[in-house]
Amino acid sequence: MQAALGEDDATVPNKNRFRLRRPSGQFEFEFRDRNLRVFYRVEEDQVLVDAIGRKRGNQLLLGGRKVTL
């Protein structure tokens, strides 16, 4: 995750990293690694991770709770 978000430009989209279609006030970008989901935003030159969750089927779990974005 460090290489994917820290060393590259975290705002440049690729297959597993992209800007959310409907950014919320808290999340702007999503990074995917298998069933792991990392939601983050970028301020100046810092990547700020807001939430880390897991994908089970078509459900997203953040802190063990089902979430809809």
N, C-alpha and C positions, 0 to 999 in steps of 0.2 A: 504494500500500500504506500509506503514511503516513496518508492520509485515512481509510482503512478501519479501521486498527488504532489510530491515535494520537489522532485528534480525537473520534471517537465512543466510546461505552462499548464496549470490546472484548469484553465478556461478553454483550452483547445480541445474540441470534441474528437473522440475516436470511438471505436466499437463499444468500449466499456465505460466511457466517461463522456457525459453530455449535459447540456443545460436542460433543465426541466421545461416541458412545454407550458406548464402553468406554475411558474415559481410562486411559492408561498412567501410570506413575510420573513420566514426563517430559512428555508431551503432554496438554493438557487441551482445547484448542480447535483448530479448523482453519479456515483462510481459503483460499478458492479464487479464482483469477483465471486464466481460461482453463485452460491445462494446468499452471499453477503451483500448488503446495500449500505453505502455510506453517503449521507446527504451533507453537503457542505456549501459554504459561500466563500468568496475571495474578497478580501479587503486589502487594498494596496498590494503588498507583496506577501501577504500571509493567507494561508488556507486555514479556515476555521471550520472544524468538523462539528456539525450540529446534532447529528443523530447517526447511530449505527443500528441496522436491523437485519433480519433474516427473511428470506422469501421462502414460503412453503406453498407449493402449488401456485394458486393465484392470489394468495394472501401475503401481506406484508406485516411482519411483527416487529414492533419497536418496544423494547422493554417487556416483552411477553404479551403485549396487547395488540390486537388487530387494528390496523390503521388504513385509512383510505386517503390518498393524496389527490 
